Amino acid sequence: MRLLIVEDAEDVCDAIVESLTRIGHVCDKARTLGDARQLLAVQPFDLVVLDINLPDGFGHDLLKEIRARGDALAVIMLTARLGVDDRVDALDAGADDYLVKPFDIRELEARVRAVARRRHGETDAVLEAGDISFNTATRQVTVAGEPCELTRREQSLLEILLSSRGRVIAKEELHSRLFGLQEEAGLNAVELYVARLRKKLPSTRLEIRTLRGLGYQAFVSGVAPRA
């Protein structure tokens, strides 16, 4: 997934980015509400990790702006406040979840996975299609019960395709979800990673179809994809 981390404490922000990047997510950083607004205006994200107290205002304000324009973007709030009222306010403002500082980074990873599953209508941490099984918690992929070694980026691509099975995904969307703003990678990089993934999954029932001028569509053999 493509994540925006809005946190002014450099050490906390860097720890979150390092952890979530390690498990396959693409992360961009913002230290202020102003920076976050600029990034949200030009880049689609799947989820925002949003601190409540920021140098130029409160995370609640940004959350309300997101919801006011009808954006269903997932948001996990971070707060150092222990009061029940603060947590209730965050949820009432439209947050999908919240964490109280200090927190174990593994709990944040788990909450990100849980929010992502709810957004995609999944009930557990395992994505399956045909003979492919992908455990989003352990990042383990199996094909017909046998382990399949994929790089971090290949895992991310597979996760996107499995969670969006049947939907046509534009190359530009895949690019934005696979590469951060600081990475120098052109659109051709998407073709490269799709080709690598096909090569590593040659005997599976999962097909990745290229639709010229439109993008890519993943579906299980024998199950007709949506037009």
ABEGO torsion letter per residue (X at the ends): XBBBBBBABAAAAAAAAAAAAAAGBBBBBBABAAAAAAAAAABBBABBBBBABBAAEBAAAAAAAAAAAGBABBBBBBBABABAAAAAAAAAAGBABBBBOBBBAAAAAAAAAAAAAAAAGBABABBBBEABBBBAAAGBBBBGGBBBBBBAAAAAAAAAAAAABGBBBBAAAAAAAABBAABBBBAAAAAAAAAAAAAABAABABBBBBBBGAEBBBBBBGBBBBX
